């Protein structure tokens, strides 16, 4: 059985769905602060908080857990700067609690939801796994700290791990059963879709003078189901190779802010107001992944590479849930 910490959230819930489709048994461990109980449509559900080791132990005693996938991080970069304590306790201390119980229970396989934020401002594009790790905000630092801690836990306790460094997660379950539902929402694609749905009066472009093809920032958007697939392939790699490793997960292609907005307009068939404003501090002009290592060692390749296909799955989800999601 696979424990999915944070499995009621965005990426965790999609991974839970795919695991069950592939015949794995799962238990979702979530405190539902940011997750949604209605997203746990597959496997078992265990309500709990990673700040409480006794509750984690209870879950491990109740279920025959053989591996852990960890998605339970706070992930708002701006909030991490304003309230770093919240991030260091949840993302670092609570992860240590989970690792301690794994150690006690003899569970040796750990798939960690990391981030391209561990790299900081890129020195080269595309970004490879050996790029210097110089995170520029507390969120990125918490993820990098766990990556370093995992090296020590492997050395001392034999826990094997995979760090999966996501770029920009996007899209939704193509069948519309689950999707992206954050409160507050900060991601470009859902915010643009909310604007197309009339739930916002405009979408903002932060910076139009970057050294890019159209002056706006370029990002690597990776479909959430491709991320889910990578987690399963990472688990299979650990079971097969018993070797820890780190992988970038991205499309290897970049789309500008203007291109994303254009895709939403085309998919939705709606026009809406776009406001151009100044740059935000800390936004690199370009972030694109080199994911060839994951392709070579995991046998993973993204299926949903085109931005319009990614947006179509997101539009299907959000437009069907306008009443109770888009208005939050």
C-alpha positions as CSV (number, residue, x, y, z in Angstrom):
1,X,0.0,0.0,0.0
2,X,1.2,3.5,-0.9
3,X,0.7,6.4,1.6
4,X,0.0,9.6,-0.2
5,X,0.6,12.5,2.2
6,X,-1.3,15.5,0.8
7,X,-3.3,13.2,-1.5
8,X,-6.4,15.5,-1.3
9,X,-4.5,18.3,-3.0
10,X,-3.9,19.1,-6.6
11,X,-1.1,16.9,-7.7
12,X,-1.5,14.3,-5.0
13,X,-5.2,13.6,-6.0
14,X,-4.3,13.1,-9.6
15,X,-1.4,10.8,-8.6
16,X,-3.8,8.9,-6.3
17,X,-6.2,8.4,-9.2
18,X,-3.5,7.0,-11.5
19,X,-2.1,4.7,-8.9
20,X,-5.4,3.1,-8.3
21,X,-6.0,2.8,-12.1
22,X,-2.7,0.9,-12.3
23,X,-3.7,-1.5,-9.5
24,X,-1.9,0.0,-6.5
25,X,-3.7,0.2,-3.1
26,X,-3.5,3.7,-1.5
27,X,-4.2,5.6,1.6
28,X,-4.5,9.4,1.5
29,X,-3.2,11.2,4.6
30,X,-4.4,14.8,4.6
31,X,-5.5,17.5,7.1
32,X,-7.7,19.1,4.4
33,X,-6.4,22.6,5.1
34,X,-5.7,23.1,1.4
35,X,-6.9,19.7,0.2
36,X,-10.5,18.6,-0.7
37,X,-12.2,15.6,0.8
38,X,-14.2,15.2,-2.4
39,X,-11.0,14.7,-4.4
40,X,-10.3,11.4,-2.5
41,X,-12.4,9.2,-4.8
42,X,-10.0,6.3,-4.8
43,X,-8.3,4.3,-2.1
44,X,-8.6,4.9,1.7
45,X,-8.7,8.3,3.5
46,X,-7.0,9.0,6.8
47,X,-7.6,12.4,8.4
48,X,-4.4,13.6,10.1
49,X,-1.8,16.3,10.4
50,X,2.0,15.7,9.9
51,X,2.7,17.8,13.0
52,X,1.4,14.9,15.2
53,X,3.7,11.9,15.1
54,X,1.3,9.8,17.1
55,X,-1.4,10.3,14.4
56,X,1.2,9.4,11.7
57,X,2.1,6.2,13.7
58,X,-1.6,5.3,14.0
59,X,-1.9,5.5,10.2
60,X,1.1,3.3,9.7
61,X,-0.2,0.8,12.2
62,X,-3.6,0.6,10.5
63,X,-2.4,0.1,7.0
64,X,0.4,-2.1,5.5
65,X,2.4,0.9,4.0
66,X,5.3,0.0,1.8
67,X,6.2,3.4,0.3
68,X,5.4,7.1,0.8
69,X,4.7,9.9,-1.6
70,X,4.9,13.3,0.0
71,X,2.9,16.2,-1.4
72,X,2.1,18.0,1.9
73,X,3.9,21.3,1.5
74,X,2.7,24.8,1.6
75,X,3.6,26.3,-1.8
76,X,2.9,30.0,-1.9
77,X,6.2,31.8,-2.6
78,X,5.1,35.2,-1.5
79,X,3.6,33.9,1.7
80,X,6.8,32.0,2.5
81,X,8.6,35.4,2.4
82,X,6.1,37.1,4.6
83,X,5.7,34.1,7.0
84,X,8.7,31.9,6.8
85,X,8.0,30.2,10.2
86,X,4.8,28.7,8.7
87,X,6.9,27.2,5.9
88,X,9.8,25.9,7.9
89,X,7.5,24.2,10.4
90,X,5.2,22.6,7.9
91,X,7.6,21.8,5.0
92,X,10.7,20.9,7.1
93,X,9.7,19.9,10.6
94,X,6.5,18.0,9.6
95,X,8.4,16.1,6.9
96,X,10.9,15.1,9.5
97,X,8.0,13.7,11.6
98,X,7.0,11.6,8.6
99,X,10.5,10.4,8.0
100,X,10.9,9.5,11.7
101,X,7.8,7.3,11.6
102,X,9.0,5.7,8.4
103,X,12.3,4.9,10.1
104,X,10.5,3.4,13.1
105,X,8.3,1.3,10.9
106,X,11.0,0.2,8.5
107,X,9.5,1.8,5.4
108,X,12.3,2.5,3.0
109,X,10.9,4.1,-0.2
110,X,10.1,7.9,-0.3
111,X,9.0,9.9,-3.3
112,X,9.4,13.6,-2.6
113,X,7.5,16.4,-4.3
114,X,10.3,18.9,-4.9
115,X,10.4,22.0,-7.1
116,X,12.5,23.9,-9.7
117,X,12.6,26.6,-7.0
118,X,15.6,24.8,-5.5
119,X,17.6,26.2,-8.5
120,X,16.9,29.9,-7.8
121,X,17.6,32.3,-10.7
122,X,18.9,30.0,-13.5
123,X,22.4,30.4,-14.8
124,X,21.7,28.4,-17.9
125,X,18.6,27.3,-19.9
126,X,17.4,24.6,-20.1
127,X,18.0,23.7,-16.4
128,X,19.6,20.3,-15.7
129,X,19.7,18.4,-12.4
130,X,23.3,19.4,-11.8
131,X,22.5,23.2,-11.9
132,X,23.6,25.0,-8.7
133,X,21.0,25.0,-6.0
134,X,20.6,28.6,-4.8
135,X,16.9,29.0,-3.8
136,X,15.9,32.7,-3.4
137,X,12.9,32.3,-1.1
138,X,11.9,30.3,2.0
139,X,9.7,28.0,0.0
140,X,12.5,26.9,-2.3
141,X,14.9,26.6,0.7
142,X,12.5,24.3,2.6
143,X,12.4,21.9,-0.4
144,X,16.2,22.1,-0.8
145,X,16.6,21.4,2.9
146,X,14.6,18.2,2.6
147,X,16.6,17.1,-0.4
148,X,19.8,17.5,1.8
149,X,18.2,15.8,4.8
150,X,17.2,12.8,2.6
151,X,20.9,12.3,1.7
152,X,21.7,11.9,5.4
153,X,18.7,9.7,6.0
154,X,19.7,7.3,3.2
155,X,23.3,7.2,4.6
156,X,22.2,6.5,8.2
157,X,18.9,4.7,7.9
158,X,18.8,3.2,4.4
159,X,15.7,5.2,3.2
160,X,15.8,5.4,-0.6
161,X,14.3,8.5,-2.1
162,X,13.4,10.2,-5.4
163,X,13.3,14.0,-5.6
164,X,10.9,15.1,-8.4
165,X,11.5,18.8,-9.2
166,X,8.4,20.1,-10.9
167,X,8.3,23.1,-13.2
168,X,4.8,24.7,-13.7
169,X,2.1,22.1,-13.0
170,X,-1.0,22.7,-15.0
171,X,-4.1,21.2,-16.5
172,X,-6.7,18.8,-15.0
173,X,-7.8,15.2,-15.2
174,X,-9.0,14.8,-18.8
175,X,-12.1,13.0,-17.6
176,X,-13.1,16.0,-15.4
177,X,-13.3,14.1,-12.2
178,X,-10.7,16.3,-10.3
179,X,-8.8,19.4,-11.2
180,X,-6.9,22.4,-9.9
181,X,-8.6,24.1,-6.9
182,X,-6.5,26.4,-4.9
183,X,-7.7,29.0,-2.4
184,X,-6.2,31.5,-2.9
185,X,-5.4,30.9,-6.6
186,X,-2.1,32.3,-7.9
187,X,-1.4,30.3,-11.1
188,X,-1.7,31.9,-14.5
189,X,-3.8,29.3,-16.3
190,X,-6.7,29.1,-13.8
191,X,-6.7,32.9,-13.2
192,X,-6.9,33.4,-16.9
193,X,-9.7,30.9,-17.2
194,X,-11.6,32.6,-14.3
195,X,-11.3,35.8,-16.4
196,X,-12.7,34.1,-19.4
197,X,-15.6,32.8,-17.2
198,X,-16.3,36.3,-16.1
199,X,-15.3,35.6,-12.5
200,X,-12.5,38.2,-12.7
201,X,-12.6,41.5,-14.6
202,X,-9.1,41.2,-16.0
203,X,-5.9,39.2,-16.1
204,X,-2.5,41.0,-15.5
205,X,0.7,40.6,-17.4
206,X,3.6,41.4,-15.0
207,X,6.3,42.7,-17.2
208,X,6.4,43.1,-21.0
209,X,10.0,44.1,-21.4
210,X,11.8,40.8,-20.8
211,X,14.4,39.6,-23.3
212,X,12.0,37.0,-24.7
213,X,10.2,36.5,-28.0
214,X,7.3,38.7,-27.0
215,X,8.6,40.5,-23.9
216,X,6.8,38.4,-21.4
217,X,8.1,35.6,-19.1
218,X,8.4,32.1,-20.5
219,X,7.6,29.1,-18.3
220,X,7.6,25.3,-18.8
221,X,4.1,24.0,-18.2
222,X,3.8,20.3,-17.4
223,X,0.4,18.6,-17.3
224,X,-0.6,17.2,-13.9
225,X,-1.3,13.7,-15.3
226,X,2.2,13.7,-16.7
227,X,3.4,14.5,-13.2
228,X,1.3,11.7,-11.8
229,X,2.8,9.3,-14.3
230,X,6.3,10.3,-13.3
231,X,5.6,9.5,-9.6
232,X,4.6,6.0,-10.5
233,X,7.6,5.5,-12.7
234,X,9.8,6.9,-9.9
235,X,8.3,4.4,-7.5
236,X,8.9,1.5,-9.9
237,X,12.5,2.8,-10.4
238,X,13.1,2.7,-6.7
239,X,11.7,-0.8,-6.4
240,X,13.7,-2.0,-9.4
241,X,17.0,-0.2,-8.8
242,X,17.0,0.5,-5.1
243,X,18.9,3.7,-5.9
244,X,18.1,7.3,-4.8
245,X,18.0,10.0,-7.5
246,X,16.7,13.4,-8.5
247,X,14.8,14.3,-11.7
248,X,13.5,17.4,-13.3
249,X,9.9,17.2,-14.6
250,X,9.0,19.6,-17.4
251,X,7.9,19.7,-21.0
252,X,11.3,20.9,-22.2
253,X,9.4,23.7,-24.0
254,X,8.5,27.1,-22.9
255,X,5.3,29.2,-23.4
256,X,5.1,32.9,-22.7
257,X,2.4,34.6,-20.7
258,X,1.0,36.0,-23.9
259,X,0.9,32.6,-25.5
260,X,-1.0,31.2,-22.4
261,X,-3.5,34.0,-22.5
262,X,-4.0,33.5,-26.3
263,X,-4.6,29.7,-25.7
264,X,-7.3,30.4,-23.1
265,X,-9.0,32.8,-25.5
266,X,-8.9,30.3,-28.3
267,X,-10.1,27.3,-26.2
268,X,-12.8,29.3,-24.4
269,X,-13.9,31.2,-27.5
270,X,-14.1,34.3,-25.3
271,X,-12.3,37.6,-25.2
272,X,-11.4,39.4,-22.0
273,X,-9.5,42.3,-20.7
274,X,-5.7,42.0,-20.3
275,X,-3.8,44.6,-18.3
276,X,0.0,45.1,-18.8
277,X,1.9,46.2,-15.8
278,X,5.4,46.3,-14.4
279,X,7.7,43.3,-13.5
280,X,7.4,41.5,-10.2
281,X,10.5,41.1,-8.2
282,X,12.2,37.8,-8.5
283,X,10.6,36.6,-11.8
284,X,13.3,35.1,-14.0
285,X,12.7,35.8,-17.8
286,X,12.8,32.1,-18.7
287,X,12.4,28.8,-16.8
288,X,12.6,25.7,-19.0
289,X,13.4,22.2,-17.8
290,X,15.8,19.7,-19.3
291,X,14.0,16.4,-18.5
292,X,16.1,14.0,-20.5
293,X,17.4,12.3,-17.4
294,X,13.8,11.3,-16.4
295,X,13.2,10.1,-20.0
296,X,16.4,8.0,-19.9
297,X,16.2,6.5,-16.5
298,X,12.5,6.4,-15.7
299,X,11.2,5.9,-19.2
300,X,9.0,8.9,-18.7
301,X,7.8,11.2,-21.5
302,X,5.1,13.9,-21.2
303,X,2.0,13.1,-23.2
304,X,0.3,16.5,-23.0
305,X,2.9,18.8,-24.4
306,X,0.9,21.3,-26.4
307,X,-0.3,24.3,-24.3
308,X,-3.7,24.3,-26.0
309,X,-4.3,20.6,-24.9
310,X,-3.2,21.5,-21.3
311,X,-5.6,24.5,-21.3
312,X,-8.4,22.4,-22.8
313,X,-8.3,20.0,-19.8
314,X,-8.2,22.9,-17.4
315,X,-11.1,24.7,-19.1
316,X,-13.2,21.6,-19.0
317,X,-12.7,21.3,-15.3
318,X,-13.1,24.9,-14.3
319,X,-16.1,25.7,-16.6
320,X,-18.0,22.7,-15.2
321,X,-17.3,23.8,-11.6
322,X,-17.9,27.5,-12.0
323,X,-20.5,27.7,-9.2
324,X,-18.4,26.3,-6.4
325,X,-14.8,26.6,-7.4
326,X,-14.2,29.6,-9.7
327,X,-16.0,32.0,-7.3
328,X,-13.8,31.1,-4.3
